[in-house]
Amino acid sequence: MTTDLGTLTTAADAWDGMAKEFNKQEKAYKRDVHGMSMGPAWIGLSADAANRRFDITLQEYQNAQTEAKAVASLLRDAHTQFVELRGKLKAARQDAVAAGMKVSDQGVITYDTASLDEGTRNAYHHDPDFQESVRKQVQASQNRIDQLVKDITDADKGVQLALNAVVVDSNLLDGTSNGFNGQAQGDIEKYEAKNAEEIASRLAGGAKVTATELAELNRAFRDNAGDTQFTQTLLNGLGAGKTLELANRLSTFGHSGKNQGTFVDLHEGLANSLATAMSHPNSTFYKRFRADMQRVGVQEFKLDVASEKISVGVGHGQKVRGYQSLVTLMQEGDGYSGNFLRDLAADIRAVEDKKQGGDPDVWDLSGSFSGKEDGWFANDPLDGVLGLMAKDPETATRYLDPGPSGTNDTLSYLLTERDWNHVDTTRWQGKVEVTGADAFDEDVRAGLGLALAAGATGNAAGAEGTTFGRHTDAQARIMHGAINLLDYGHVDGVFGEGKSELRTGKADELLAGDDYTSLRGAISQALADYTPDIVETITGDSPGGRAGEAEAYQNGDDSQIQNSRGSLIRILRGVSEADDIGNFERIYHAQQGYMSDRLMHNDFPNATAALNEARKYGEVTGALNAIGGDVKLDVHDDKISEATDTRFYGYHIGGGLITNIPMVGDASQRLVDIALNNWLSGVQAEEGSLAKEELSRSNDVAQDTIDRYFDGWGEQRNLAPEIAEDAAGEAQQSYISGRQIAYEALRSR
């Protein structure tokens, strides 16, 4: 903190001055010495011998200038880095002091109780919550300063490495032994990259690498992960093939043996370096590395987790493809550009898509690669890339969007054409082991589901919901197309070209399959975000009506899906098919939250308007309860019998938070809590009707809940009692209609 960093630039000026002096000496030597062997006065063997020696000396004068200028450049580079990093450290200290903390000369942070007034000091000593809040503040500030000190240390070591390397004669054939360095570079990151490349190459090749060298490689990754010069120099030196060999070694060591944490960190550092290096799609490096990866992406590499998956027989010793190793590496990092992810997805598809001359079985391996043990390996690289896209919704949207004219077939390929079975199986025929039918991994379509949810909503996978609203035209096209493809197998639903009369909606049956488990949860998240569109479709208020349209309603940021009511009900039923009822709960809570929000905030100029809104509420609730009854919730969740009936908006039966549902205001929250009280009993009553095939009998539990719901609504809105009573009656009538609609769509009669 007290070092005069200006001495670095002073020294740099002196080194530049040294280069100028060498330039003067070069000119004098060339004129007065080197020229002697070049003129007509001196000829013969001695002149030739002298000329060769004089050439070497002249070159050394030139190399000395190169080296001196490089040292000057390195010193200025160091000055720039240190000034920036120290500035951040000073700012962190100032922020800590401003927040009421003391920072020692060693960077240790404590809470400054001496500066507190007596009342605050007394509160601090007696209030545990206050103390905990202070503790978190102190720790956060300490972590920030510790990290910045570490960053400066890392940068300092990088400068040291560069200064040591710049004075080494890198040309062994220039006629000198450890002469001046004619290939000296003035960029610290280039020297760090070359050193990192040398260590990484030996590690990739299986040679011995010391703990000190591993630590240096880790430091180089940590210090330069965001530096384009370092990352491109490193990866350009390694090439795509050796990069994958290194990634495979890091994968193996990171999941077995000693010092796993070190190799996990190195794996992450390599992945982040790749993200930085490939962030400029128009660069020469990007184009060259992508072409190199297209070549090695289909080549086979050794990876222990695959070769040892099958101990004896078919599959033992199997190798993995380059793209599988690449995506496994990428899953350890973050920050990949959208262009890189889309290009990579296109390249992988070209390898596997029959229509593009590919082989659908190219990724097939024996054994399962899912779960905690082996799920880290991206045996399905395209699904892995889709999972990475899910972190960047804009990229996912651009990749999946069919486009205004429907020219992008990606969605159709992924949902109806692609071969998702990548597990080779065998069976014994007598004493001979023969090939069986391909199977799927437990995590099949996991990446696809996340990418669909992100691309159709604009929310990163797993992000909390915000408010109920509409979507962009691209997002709506994805959601609309996905629903039609899952239900009818055609992006246009029953309106597309061909024999549409033969298309029967089967999304509920399709999504019930075990190979769609990962897709169900993700789509339920997206459906929760499309609650306004679903409500309007069920009630007939959608622009496309109840029958729907071939395409989404495209209206900029106010676009909507226009699937048929039957398709939506089958999709809602399909995603609810799971042992964990969280998918259905998410949809149910979202629908109740949205409709309660409308009832609490919409203006109702007359009783007719209020009755119309009540009709919608009853119809949607009836449809949802019928769907829930068809799911048989009491069979699917053992926790139900142990839980109370009271439910609060956004919470599971067991009390855990339901994520990915848009929030509602406090007034709506109170109303929706009434709707969710005993909701499960209403759903189970529908289940009882289904079981006994008495679909026409009334659902007393649901009707009682509707009565209480509209009583609460009337009280909160200060409405006349007769309005609330009439609204409840209207809702009960439309409830019967809603359940009937659902039963018909699900073919439950």
VOGU-3710 file (C-alpha; in Angstrom, 3 decimals, decimal comma):
1> mttdlgtltt> 0,000/0,000/0,000  2,950/2,336/0,550  5,219/1,337/-2,353  5,987/4,113/-4,851  4,752/2,430/-8,007  6,126/5,313/-10,047  9,582/3,718/-9,805  8,334/1,082/-12,263  7,725/3,638/-14,998  11,017/5,371/-14,143
11> aadawdgmak> 12,803/2,062/-14,600  10,893/1,455/-17,826  12,135/4,798/-19,191  15,699/3,781/-18,326  15,320/0,480/-20,188  13,998/2,345/-23,221  17,078/4,567/-22,929  19,234/1,444/-22,861  17,619/0,278/-26,088  18,508/3,594/-27,722
21> efnkqekayk> 22,126/3,246/-26,620  22,300/-0,250/-28,077  20,866/1,168/-31,294  23,758/3,652/-31,443  26,258/0,857/-30,866  24,593/-1,251/-33,541  25,034/1,488/-36,103  28,686/2,038/-35,139  29,446/-1,675/-35,217  27,731/-2,136/-38,545
31> rdvhgmsmgp> 29,699/0,774/-40,015  33,150/0,226/-38,511  33,379/-3,534/-37,956  30,726/-5,528/-39,785  31,340/-3,530/-42,932  34,961/-4,661/-43,125  33,977/-8,194/-44,106  31,470/-6,963/-46,625  33,805/-4,796/-48,709  36,141/-5,744/-51,594
41> awiglsadaa> 39,325/-5,266/-49,537  38,937/-8,462/-47,555  38,137/-11,743/-49,282  38,774/-15,431/-48,774  38,158/-17,956/-46,019  39,087/-15,590/-43,229  36,662/-12,957/-44,528  33,871/-15,534/-44,699  34,597/-16,728/-41,164  34,714/-13,186/-39,866
51> nrrfditlqe> 31,476/-12,307/-41,655  29,603/-15,152/-39,972  30,858/-14,059/-36,558  30,229/-10,399/-37,282  26,636/-11,275/-38,360  26,047/-12,938/-34,997  27,383/-9,953/-33,071  25,323/-7,520/-35,142  22,246/-9,639/-34,470  23,016/-9,549/-30,759
61> yqnaqteaka> 23,034/-5,739/-30,785  19,562/-5,906/-32,371  18,406/-8,603/-29,923  19,583/-6,476/-27,018  17,324/-3,664/-28,167  14,379/-6,065/-28,477  14,999/-7,395/-24,983  15,416/-3,956/-23,421  12,210/-2,661/-25,005  10,356/-5,785/-23,845
71> vasllrdaht> 11,540/-5,290/-20,259  10,359/-1,690/-20,420  6,968/-2,811/-21,691  6,670/-5,463/-18,959  7,436/-2,876/-16,275  4,761/-0,538/-17,631  2,306/-3,456/-17,840  3,100/-4,264/-14,198  2,590/-0,615/-13,227  -0,846/-0,556/-14,886
81> qfvelrgklk> -1,918/-3,767/-13,157  -0,640/-2,783/-9,716  -2,195/0,692/-9,854  -5,580/-0,760/-10,794  -5,488/-3,511/-8,184  -4,238/-1,243/-5,409  -6,954/1,240/-6,288  -9,546/-1,485/-5,783  -7,961/-2,387/-2,454  -8,026/1,223/-1,287
91> aarqdavaag> -11,673/1,509/-2,319  -12,519/-1,660/-0,388  -10,839/-0,246/2,715  -12,685/3,060/2,364  -16,000/1,257/1,978  -15,323/-0,762/5,115  -14,462/2,356/7,118  -17,541/4,138/5,804  -19,622/1,176/6,998  -18,343/1,625/10,561
101> mkvsdqgvit> -15,391/-0,771/10,561  -11,695/-0,501/11,344  -9,025/-1,884/9,008  -5,589/-2,655/10,451  -2,313/-2,268/8,567  -2,414/-6,026/8,025  -5,899/-5,810/6,487  -7,765/-7,273/9,459  -11,299/-5,860/9,792  -13,127/-5,298/13,083
111> ydtasldegt> -16,303/-3,475/14,006  -15,559/0,018/15,283  -17,636/0,078/18,468  -15,686/3,067/19,790  -17,284/5,377/17,230  -20,847/4,350/18,173  -23,079/6,543/20,277  -24,042/5,134/23,653  -27,492/3,970/22,563  -26,233/2,127/19,516
121> rnayhhdpdf> -23,364/0,591/21,466  -25,773/-0,644/24,117  -28,062/-2,122/21,434  -25,111/-3,852/19,821  -24,056/-5,513/23,077  -27,566/-6,762/23,902  -29,168/-7,538/20,545  -28,097/-10,899/19,012  -29,686/-10,024/15,652  -27,714/-6,780/15,545
131> qesvrkqvqa> -24,515/-8,682/16,330  -25,218/-11,263/13,628  -25,848/-8,515/11,082  -22,548/-6,862/12,010  -20,725/-10,192/11,848  -21,952/-10,746/8,275  -20,910/-7,216/7,274  -17,439/-7,657/8,735  -17,002/-11,042/7,093  -18,141/-9,758/3,701
141> sqnridqlvk> -15,666/-6,860/3,888  -12,898/-9,164/5,088  -13,530/-11,558/2,209  -13,382/-8,695/-0,260  -10,065/-7,379/1,046  -8,567/-10,869/1,318  -9,490/-11,585/-2,293  -8,004/-8,307/-3,522  -4,759/-8,977/-1,655  -4,708/-12,416/-3,265
151> ditdadkgvq> -5,304/-10,832/-6,677  -2,310/-8,511/-6,171  -0,154/-11,441/-5,063  -1,192/-13,403/-8,155  -0,390/-10,452/-10,396  2,978/-9,959/-8,690  3,935/-13,576/-9,323  2,948/-13,161/-12,950  5,265/-10,165/-13,291  8,090/-12,109/-11,646
161> lalnavvvds> 7,582/-15,002/-14,056  7,646/-12,666/-17,067  10,788/-10,799/-15,921  12,586/-14,105/-15,368  11,561/-15,386/-18,806  12,197/-12,269/-20,877  15,994/-12,417/-20,376  16,306/-16,039/-21,485  17,690/-16,500/-24,999  14,877/-18,493/-26,628
171> nlldgtsngf> 16,780/-19,199/-29,887  19,316/-21,972/-29,418  20,496/-21,697/-33,018  21,427/-18,007/-33,147  25,125/-18,649/-32,603  25,252/-17,572/-28,965  24,977/-19,387/-25,658  22,428/-17,553/-23,501  22,758/-14,353/-25,439  20,208/-11,582/-25,694
181> ngqaqgdiek> 16,573/-12,603/-26,330  15,624/-11,553/-29,832  12,109/-12,966/-29,377  11,365/-11,097/-26,158  7,721/-10,155/-25,627  6,425/-7,071/-23,846  3,211/-8,665/-22,559  3,152/-10,323/-19,138  0,201/-12,528/-20,081  2,071/-14,033/-23,048
191> yeaknaeeia> 4,822/-15,294/-20,776  2,301/-16,607/-18,288  0,470/-18,380/-21,107  3,645/-19,967/-22,489  4,627/-21,197/-19,029  1,094/-22,470/-18,412  1,113/-24,188/-21,812  4,344/-26,013/-20,974  2,964/-27,311/-17,667  -0,437/-28,136/-19,164
201> srlaggakvt> 1,139/-30,030/-22,074  3,100/-32,269/-19,750  0,043/-32,824/-17,568  -2,070/-33,708/-20,622  0,563/-36,142/-21,831  0,784/-37,992/-18,544  4,227/-36,684/-17,551  5,061/-35,902/-13,939  4,050/-32,434/-12,771  5,097/-31,202/-9,351
211> atelaelnra> 2,762/-29,684/-6,768  4,565/-26,355/-7,243  3,885/-26,442/-10,978  0,240/-27,312/-10,411  -0,032/-24,362/-8,044  1,552/-22,090/-10,666  -0,856/-23,336/-13,349  -3,767/-22,746/-11,012  -2,486/-19,242/-10,234  -2,126/-18,457/-13,933
221> frdnagdtqf> -5,725/-19,570/-14,605  -6,990/-17,615/-11,618  -5,092/-14,447/-12,487  -5,811/-14,471/-16,225  -9,153/-16,222/-16,725  -10,620/-13,001/-18,110  -7,618/-12,031/-20,244  -8,028/-12,700/-23,971  -4,284/-12,498/-24,684  -3,457/-15,169/-22,098
231> tqtllnglga> -6,305/-17,545/-22,893  -5,938/-17,439/-26,665  -2,156/-17,835/-26,468  -2,559/-20,814/-24,140  -5,246/-22,610/-26,154  -3,601/-21,807/-29,457  -0,438/-23,448/-28,162  -2,258/-26,502/-26,871  -4,603/-26,915/-29,821  -8,061/-28,458/-29,536
241> gktlelanrl> -6,800/-32,037/-29,229  -4,380/-31,452/-26,368  -6,933/-29,202/-24,656  -9,340/-32,148/-24,578  -6,635/-34,514/-23,365  -5,889/-32,080/-20,546  -9,600/-31,741/-19,749  -9,958/-35,527/-19,537  -6,985/-35,819/-17,183  -8,404/-33,092/-14,963
251> stfghsgknq> -11,811/-34,817/-14,981  -10,252/-38,082/-13,882  -8,079/-36,581/-11,139  -10,893/-34,295/-10,006  -13,189/-37,254/-9,318  -10,729/-39,768/-7,899  -7,433/-40,044/-6,072  -5,623/-37,443/-3,959  -5,819/-33,660/-4,065  -9,121/-33,694/-5,952
261> gtfvdlhegl> -9,773/-30,059/-5,019  -6,646/-28,907/-6,857  -7,727/-30,598/-10,077  -11,317/-29,355/-9,738  -9,937/-25,806/-9,534  -7,720/-26,417/-12,565  -10,686/-27,842/-14,481  -12,703/-24,727/-13,707  -9,777/-22,490/-14,646  -9,381/-24,205/-18,016
271> anslatamsh> -13,133/-23,940/-18,660  -13,207/-20,227/-17,852  -10,146/-19,690/-20,035  -12,030/-21,330/-22,899  -14,994/-19,016/-22,297  -12,768/-15,939/-22,557  -10,793/-17,177/-25,549  -13,973/-17,959/-27,523  -15,753/-14,708/-26,718  -14,827/-13,033/-30,024
281> pnstfykrfr> -16,540/-14,961/-32,861  -15,002/-12,871/-35,632  -11,425/-13,351/-34,464  -8,919/-15,501/-36,331  -8,374/-17,579/-33,204  -12,105/-18,352/-32,845  -12,430/-19,554/-36,420  -9,246/-21,640/-36,263  -10,030/-23,232/-32,893  -13,617/-24,008/-33,940
291> admqrvgvqe> -12,388/-25,692/-37,117  -9,855/-27,653/-35,076  -12,618/-28,709/-32,679  -14,841/-29,826/-35,548  -12,015/-32,172/-36,521  -11,286/-33,619/-33,068  -14,869/-33,422/-31,808  -15,655/-36,799/-33,346  -12,315/-38,393/-32,513  -12,049/-40,857/-29,645
301> fkldvaseki> -10,215/-40,115/-26,396  -9,462/-42,179/-23,323  -11,374/-41,273/-20,163  -11,308/-43,537/-17,122  -14,936/-43,015/-16,135  -15,996/-44,444/-19,500  -13,325/-47,080/-20,090  -13,837/-48,541/-16,609  -17,638/-48,255/-16,626  -17,993/-51,881/-17,750
311> svgvghgqkv> -15,540/-54,121/-15,922  -15,763/-57,097/-18,302  -17,329/-57,645/-21,699  -18,847/-55,316/-24,280  -18,071/-51,709/-23,397  -14,924/-52,363/-21,389  -12,191/-49,946/-22,453  -14,612/-47,813/-24,480  -13,494/-44,326/-25,456  -15,368/-41,033/-25,526
321> rgyqslvtlm> -15,813/-38,496/-28,314  -14,134/-35,115/-28,318  -17,366/-33,138/-28,069  -18,339/-35,154/-24,990  -15,071/-34,158/-23,318  -15,452/-30,538/-24,425  -18,941/-30,109/-22,982  -17,889/-31,917/-19,786  -15,152/-29,305/-19,469  -17,501/-26,425/-20,229
331> qegdgysgnf> -19,929/-27,482/-17,510  -17,196/-26,574/-14,998  -17,079/-22,958/-16,193  -19,344/-20,059/-16,968  -19,704/-16,940/-19,089  -19,716/-18,502/-22,554  -20,778/-16,201/-25,364  -24,081/-16,850/-27,061  -22,367/-17,154/-30,439  -20,041/-19,858/-29,137
341> lrdlaadira> -22,874/-21,885/-27,603  -25,033/-21,665/-30,723  -22,127/-22,524/-33,023  -21,175/-25,455/-30,817  -24,752/-26,745/-30,749  -24,889/-26,502/-34,557  -21,592/-28,379/-34,915  -22,714/-31,153/-32,560  -26,041/-31,508/-34,357  -24,234/-31,805/-37,687
351> vedkkqggdp> -22,362/-34,817/-36,290  -25,525/-36,657/-35,154  -28,362/-35,518/-37,446  -29,150/-38,005/-40,227  -30,510/-35,206/-42,411  -27,063/-33,592/-42,293  -25,228/-36,844/-42,900  -24,599/-37,547/-39,241  -24,836/-40,642/-37,062  -27,537/-40,603/-34,325
361> dvwdlsgsfs> -25,601/-43,276/-32,400  -22,312/-41,378/-32,356  -22,606/-40,572/-28,620  -23,713/-44,055/-27,544  -21,776/-45,631/-24,672  -22,283/-48,680/-22,498  -23,464/-47,934/-18,980  -25,364/-45,059/-17,428  -23,829/-41,611/-16,862  -26,241/-39,891/-14,482
371> gkedgwfand> -26,639/-39,180/-10,787  -24,002/-38,046/-8,281  -21,401/-40,603/-9,275  -21,063/-40,132/-13,037  -23,609/-37,460/-13,959  -20,803/-34,929/-14,376  -19,781/-36,557/-17,656  -21,650/-35,082/-20,640  -22,330/-38,288/-22,549  -25,027/-36,348/-24,455
381> pldgvlglma> -23,078/-33,233/-25,503  -25,980/-31,469/-27,219  -28,132/-31,754/-24,109  -25,179/-30,467/-22,123  -24,859/-27,383/-24,334  -28,605/-26,759/-23,944  -28,111/-26,798/-20,179  -25,413/-24,147/-20,535  -27,719/-22,049/-22,728  -30,322/-22,113/-19,959
391> kdpetatryl> -28,068/-19,793/-17,932  -28,369/-17,209/-20,725  -32,072/-16,900/-21,680  -31,396/-14,656/-24,659  -29,127/-17,302/-26,189  -31,649/-20,056/-25,483  -34,399/-17,981/-27,110  -32,376/-17,260/-30,238  -31,402/-20,903/-30,599  -34,870/-22,415/-30,108
401> dpgpsgtndt> -37,060/-19,758/-31,744  -38,689/-21,160/-34,916  -38,698/-17,606/-36,261  -41,535/-15,519/-37,731  -41,607/-17,677/-40,846  -40,872/-20,954/-39,062  -37,590/-21,568/-40,911  -35,626/-22,686/-37,835  -36,360/-26,378/-37,273  -34,336/-26,726/-34,042
411> lsyllterdw> -37,405/-27,068/-31,813  -38,951/-29,721/-34,064  -35,668/-31,612/-34,258  -35,220/-31,688/-30,471  -38,812/-32,577/-29,586  -39,852/-34,973/-32,343  -36,901/-36,150/-34,425  -33,776/-36,511/-32,318  -32,572/-39,848/-30,949  -32,225/-39,369/-27,176
421> nhvdttrwqg> -31,268/-42,962/-26,375  -27,493/-42,971/-25,910  -26,986/-45,992/-23,678  -25,845/-49,169/-25,427  -27,302/-52,330/-23,927  -26,520/-56,003/-24,348  -28,274/-59,261/-23,623  -27,063/-62,825/-23,328  -28,068/-65,225/-26,036  -26,847/-68,499/-24,668
431> kvevtgadaf> -23,196/-67,918/-23,893  -22,856/-65,016/-26,283  -23,332/-61,336/-25,349  -25,204/-59,591/-28,147  -26,273/-55,990/-28,730  -29,684/-54,946/-27,430  -31,872/-51,895/-27,989  -30,522/-48,478/-27,007  -31,784/-47,079/-23,689  -31,796/-43,638/-22,080
441> dedvraglgl> -30,027/-42,132/-19,070  -31,956/-41,005/-16,010  -31,068/-37,374/-16,755  -32,184/-37,568/-20,383  -33,501/-34,221/-21,742  -32,418/-32,357/-18,593  -30,614/-29,669/-20,592  -33,442/-29,420/-23,102  -35,958/-28,797/-20,338  -33,879/-26,026/-18,782
451> alaagatgna> -33,252/-24,383/-22,151  -36,952/-24,539/-23,036  -37,911/-22,887/-19,745  -35,304/-20,155/-20,174  -35,932/-19,557/-23,864  -39,718/-19,423/-23,531  -39,806/-17,146/-20,466  -36,674/-15,010/-20,570  -35,839/-16,154/-17,030  -32,609/-18,003/-16,260
461> agaegttfgr> -33,249/-21,608/-15,300  -34,220/-21,816/-11,647  -34,682/-18,049/-11,248  -37,460/-16,741/-9,062  -40,604/-15,458/-10,716  -41,287/-11,726/-10,835  -44,741/-10,641/-11,946  -47,453/-12,053/-14,169  -47,151/-10,692/-17,669  -46,804/-11,413/-21,370
471> htdaqarimh> -43,797/-12,420/-23,419  -41,813/-11,439/-26,485  -42,889/-12,803/-29,837  -39,838/-15,109/-29,939  -40,541/-16,490/-26,465  -44,195/-17,068/-27,300  -43,265/-18,840/-30,541  -41,080/-21,263/-28,562  -43,740/-22,016/-25,965  -46,529/-22,302/-28,511
481> gainlldygh> -44,458/-24,546/-30,760  -43,245/-26,749/-27,901  -46,798/-27,411/-26,698  -47,998/-28,314/-30,194  -44,994/-30,545/-30,854  -45,436/-32,413/-27,577  -49,185/-32,794/-28,028  -49,630/-33,274/-31,771  -46,094/-33,913/-33,030  -46,348/-30,885/-35,310
491> vdgvfgegks> -45,260/-27,320/-34,632  -48,574/-25,982/-36,009  -50,767/-28,382/-34,052  -53,789/-29,546/-36,025  -53,478/-26,552/-38,341  -50,257/-27,603/-40,076  -49,841/-29,158/-43,473  -50,576/-32,849/-43,937  -53,295/-35,098/-42,587  -54,184/-32,990/-39,578
501> elrtgkadel> -57,336/-35,025/-38,900  -55,104/-37,923/-37,895  -53,290/-35,883/-35,273  -54,567/-36,768/-31,819  -53,346/-34,862/-28,781  -51,264/-37,163/-26,597  -49,066/-34,859/-24,535  -50,383/-36,306/-21,265  -49,418/-39,817/-22,353  -46,082/-38,754/-23,874
511> lagddytslr> -44,936/-36,778/-20,836  -45,862/-39,654/-18,526  -42,854/-41,606/-19,819  -39,796/-41,964/-17,603  -37,651/-40,469/-20,365  -39,540/-37,180/-19,958  -39,063/-36,814/-16,195  -36,536/-33,978/-16,537  -38,702/-32,187/-19,071  -41,806/-32,169/-16,858
521> gaisqalady> -40,369/-30,009/-14,093  -38,886/-27,446/-16,459  -42,050/-27,117/-18,540  -44,139/-26,697/-15,384  -41,946/-23,706/-14,534  -42,557/-22,206/-17,946  -46,300/-22,878/-17,713  -46,439/-21,013/-14,404  -44,958/-18,004/-16,204  -47,617/-18,302/-18,927
531> tpdivetitg> -50,502/-18,367/-16,437  -52,369/-15,372/-17,961  -52,350/-17,051/-21,384  -53,538/-20,370/-19,946  -56,381/-18,778/-17,996  -57,575/-16,904/-21,085  -57,412/-20,042/-23,218  -59,421/-22,126/-20,752  -62,029/-19,392/-20,393  -62,174/-18,619/-24,128
541> dspggragea> -60,679/-15,116/-23,881  -57,467/-15,888/-25,768  -56,985/-14,196/-29,171  -57,042/-17,690/-30,648  -60,163/-18,706/-28,736  -60,626/-22,193/-27,331  -59,729/-23,935/-30,608  -56,423/-22,102/-30,943  -54,416/-21,027/-33,962  -51,471/-22,451/-35,885
551> eayqngddsq> -49,081/-19,786/-34,628  -48,560/-17,718/-31,500  -50,204/-14,305/-31,246  -47,225/-12,096/-32,123  -47,452/-8,593/-30,725  -43,960/-7,544/-29,656  -43,469/-7,757/-25,890  -47,190/-8,387/-25,457  -47,274/-11,700/-27,331  -49,215/-14,799/-26,271
561> iqnsrgslir> -49,486/-18,496/-26,999  -52,573/-19,616/-28,939  -52,655/-23,367/-28,418  -55,973/-25,151/-28,223  -57,606/-25,539/-24,831  -57,358/-29,302/-25,095  -53,618/-29,148/-25,751  -53,008/-26,953/-22,734  -55,006/-29,234/-20,451  -53,120/-32,285/-21,682
571> ilrgvseadd> -49,791/-30,506/-21,188  -50,834/-29,467/-17,669  -51,751/-33,051/-16,922  -48,589/-34,409/-18,520  -46,125/-32,316/-16,518  -47,983/-33,234/-13,314  -47,154/-36,908/-13,808  -44,455/-37,356/-11,173  -43,814/-38,833/-7,769  -43,092/-35,310/-6,578
581> ignferiyha> -46,295/-33,284/-6,840  -44,316/-30,036/-6,921  -44,967/-29,581/-10,643  -48,737/-29,602/-10,195  -48,514/-27,460/-7,069  -46,476/-24,845/-8,934  -49,095/-24,586/-11,677  -52,011/-24,621/-9,223  -50,521/-21,905/-7,038  -49,627/-19,748/-10,030
591> qqgymsdrlm> -53,169/-19,947/-11,429  -54,714/-19,125/-8,057  -52,270/-16,273/-7,536  -52,985/-14,718/-10,916  -56,776/-14,974/-10,652  -56,751/-13,642/-7,095  -54,615/-10,735/-8,259  -57,189/-9,922/-10,930  -60,078/-10,094/-8,488  -58,283/-7,803/-6,058
601> hndfpnataa> -57,054/-5,176/-8,511  -59,431/-5,104/-11,492  -62,249/-2,586/-11,569  -65,780/-4,008/-11,735  -68,147/-1,242/-12,889  -71,195/-3,448/-12,402  -72,352/-6,809/-11,062  -72,159/-8,375/-14,525  -68,433/-7,657/-14,730  -67,887/-9,237/-11,314
611> lnearkygev> -69,920/-12,321/-12,262  -67,918/-12,693/-15,454  -64,664/-12,716/-13,501  -66,133/-15,228/-11,070  -67,111/-17,449/-14,000  -63,497/-17,511/-15,148  -62,270/-18,347/-11,671  -64,655/-21,267/-11,305  -63,963/-22,645/-14,760  -60,175/-22,620/-14,309
621> tgalnaiggd> -60,349/-24,042/-10,796  -62,659/-26,818/-11,993  -60,243/-27,729/-14,770  -57,264/-27,719/-12,401  -59,010/-29,841/-9,803  -60,012/-32,348/-12,467  -56,407/-32,531/-13,672  -55,213/-33,001/-10,091  -57,772/-35,719/-9,508  -56,545/-37,547/-12,578
631> vkldvhddki> -52,992/-37,421/-11,194  -54,066/-39,240/-7,997  -52,078/-36,999/-5,674  -52,692/-39,111/-2,599  -50,927/-42,011/-4,287  -47,985/-39,983/-5,530  -46,947/-38,257/-2,300  -46,607/-39,994/1,042  -46,201/-36,663/2,804  -49,809/-35,698/2,187
641> seatdtrfyg> -51,219/-37,899/4,948  -48,811/-36,344/7,417  -49,354/-32,724/6,457  -52,021/-30,251/7,435  -54,435/-29,014/4,807  -53,474/-25,371/5,159  -51,408/-24,146/2,217  -49,849/-20,762/1,618  -49,106/-19,293/-1,768  -45,732/-20,416/-2,999
651> yhiggglitn> -45,125/-23,228/-0,522  -45,098/-27,000/-0,876  -47,168/-29,336/1,228  -44,160/-30,017/3,440  -43,532/-26,293/3,911  -40,729/-25,893/1,351  -40,790/-22,974/-1,050  -42,227/-23,502/-4,531  -39,891/-21,702/-6,897  -40,471/-20,152/-10,307
661> ipmvgdasqr> -43,932/-18,726/-9,701  -44,548/-15,004/-10,188  -45,186/-13,038/-7,017  -48,418/-11,331/-5,992  -49,144/-8,390/-3,699  -50,141/-8,570/-0,039  -53,846/-8,106/-0,707  -53,849/-10,881/-3,290  -51,766/-13,036/-0,965  -54,489/-12,967/1,708
671> lvdialnnwl> -57,140/-13,944/-0,821  -55,162/-16,739/-2,450  -54,416/-18,224/0,976  -58,151/-18,779/1,359  -58,217/-20,586/-1,992  -55,313/-22,813/-1,009  -56,783/-23,745/2,356  -58,041/-27,345/1,967  -57,302/-27,248/-1,782  -55,951/-30,756/-1,633
681> sgvqaeegsl> -59,231/-32,091/-0,270  -61,058/-30,572/-3,224  -58,692/-32,228/-5,656  -58,993/-35,581/-3,929  -62,769/-35,319/-4,121  -62,378/-35,123/-7,894  -60,172/-38,182/-7,730  -62,951/-39,994/-5,907  -65,393/-39,088/-8,656  -63,029/-40,451/-11,268
691> akeelsrsnd> -62,470/-43,674/-9,377  -66,204/-44,306/-9,042  -66,981/-43,010/-12,530  -69,440/-40,527/-11,051  -68,245/-37,478/-12,925  -71,546/-35,661/-12,605  -71,709/-35,688/-8,805  -70,997/-32,429/-7,020  -67,738/-31,584/-5,301  -68,931/-30,285/-1,953
701> vaqdtidryf> -65,443/-29,526/-0,667  -64,576/-27,424/-3,701  -67,913/-25,583/-3,532  -67,412/-24,767/0,143  -63,960/-23,436/-0,672  -65,392/-21,243/-3,424  -67,960/-19,834/-0,992  -65,267/-18,887/1,537  -63,069/-17,495/-1,217  -65,671/-15,068/-2,525
711> dgwgeqrnla> -66,773/-14,144/0,995  -63,182/-13,108/1,649  -63,044/-11,280/-1,637  -66,196/-9,329/-0,852  -64,892/-8,329/2,577  -61,524/-7,136/1,258  -63,104/-5,202/-1,619  -65,946/-3,858/0,604  -68,577/-5,210/-1,763  -72,251/-5,706/-1,029
721> peiaedaage> -72,854/-9,245/0,360  -75,212/-10,140/-2,460  -72,518/-9,434/-5,076  -70,083/-11,828/-3,405  -72,853/-14,411/-3,009  -73,851/-14,178/-6,674  -70,201/-14,378/-7,710  -69,732/-17,547/-5,674  -72,806/-19,084/-7,294  -71,550/-18,208/-10,752
731> aqqsyisgrq> -68,128/-19,669/-9,959  -69,688/-22,911/-8,706  -71,644/-23,320/-11,914  -68,612/-22,699/-14,102  -66,566/-25,052/-11,904  -68,706/-27,902/-13,240  -68,055/-26,736/-16,787  -64,300/-26,506/-16,181  -63,996/-30,017/-14,783  -66,000/-31,375/-17,719
741> iayealrsr> -63,692/-29,651/-20,181  -60,667/-31,230/-18,522  -62,188/-34,714/-18,418  -63,015/-34,549/-22,101  -59,538/-33,319/-23,037  -57,972/-36,152/-21,039  -60,322/-38,743/-22,522  -61,336/-39,774/-18,995  -64,989/-40,542/-19,718
//
